[in-house]
Amino acid sequence: MGGERKKILVGLVVAMFLGIAVYLRLWSIDYAISSDDTELLRRQFDLANREAMDESAEWRMKYDEEAERAAKCDKELIEACVMPISCFYYLNHLAI
C-alpha cells in the first residue's frame, strides 16, 4: 500500500510541476497589443456587429411577412368556412 501512495504522490508532483511550467510560459508571453491592432480589432468587431444586425433585421422582416400571410390566410379560411355554415342555418330557419 505504501508503494501505491508514493506513485500517486510522485505523479501528483510531476503534474503540478508541469502545470506550473505551462502557467509560467503563458505568463511570460508578451501580450502588448499596439494601438493599430486595437483599432483594427474595433473595426472588425463593428463590421461584424453591423452585419449581424442587418441579418437579424432581414429575418425579422421575413417573419413579419410570413405572419401577415398566415393571418390573411386564416381570415380567408374563416370567411370561407363560416359563410356557408351561417347561410345553411339561415336557410334552414326560413324553411321552418
PEZI-V735382 format. One record per residue. N is the residue number from 1. RES is the residue in one letter. SS is DSSP state (~ for helix, > for strand, _ for the rest). Layout:
n=<N,N>
res=<RES,RES>
ss=<SS,SS>
//
This chain:
n=<1,2,3,4,5,6,7,8,9,10,11,12,13,14,15,16,17,18,19,20,21,22,23,24,25,26,27,28,29,30,31,32,33,34,35,36,37,38,39,40,41,42,43,44,45,46,47,48,49,50,51,52,53,54,55,56,57,58,59,60,61,62,63,64,65,66,67,68,69,70,71,72,73,74,75,76,77,78,79,80,81,82,83,84,85,86,87,88,89,90,91,92,93,94,95,96>
res=<M,G,G,E,R,K,K,I,L,V,G,L,V,V,A,M,F,L,G,I,A,V,Y,L,R,L,W,S,I,D,Y,A,I,S,S,D,D,T,E,L,L,R,R,Q,F,D,L,A,N,R,E,A,M,D,E,S,A,E,W,R,M,K,Y,D,E,E,A,E,R,A,A,K,C,D,K,E,L,I,E,A,C,V,M,P,I,S,C,F,Y,Y,L,N,H,L,A,I>
ss=<_,~,~,~,~,~,~,~,~,~,~,~,~,~,~,~,~,~,~,~,~,~,~,~,~,~,~,~,_,_,_,_,_,_,~,~,~,~,~,~,~,~,~,~,~,~,~,~,~,~,~,~,~,~,~,~,~,~,~,~,~,~,~,~,~,~,~,~,~,~,~,~,~,~,~,~,~,~,~,~,~,~,~,~,~,~,~,~,~,~,~,~,~,~,~,_>
//
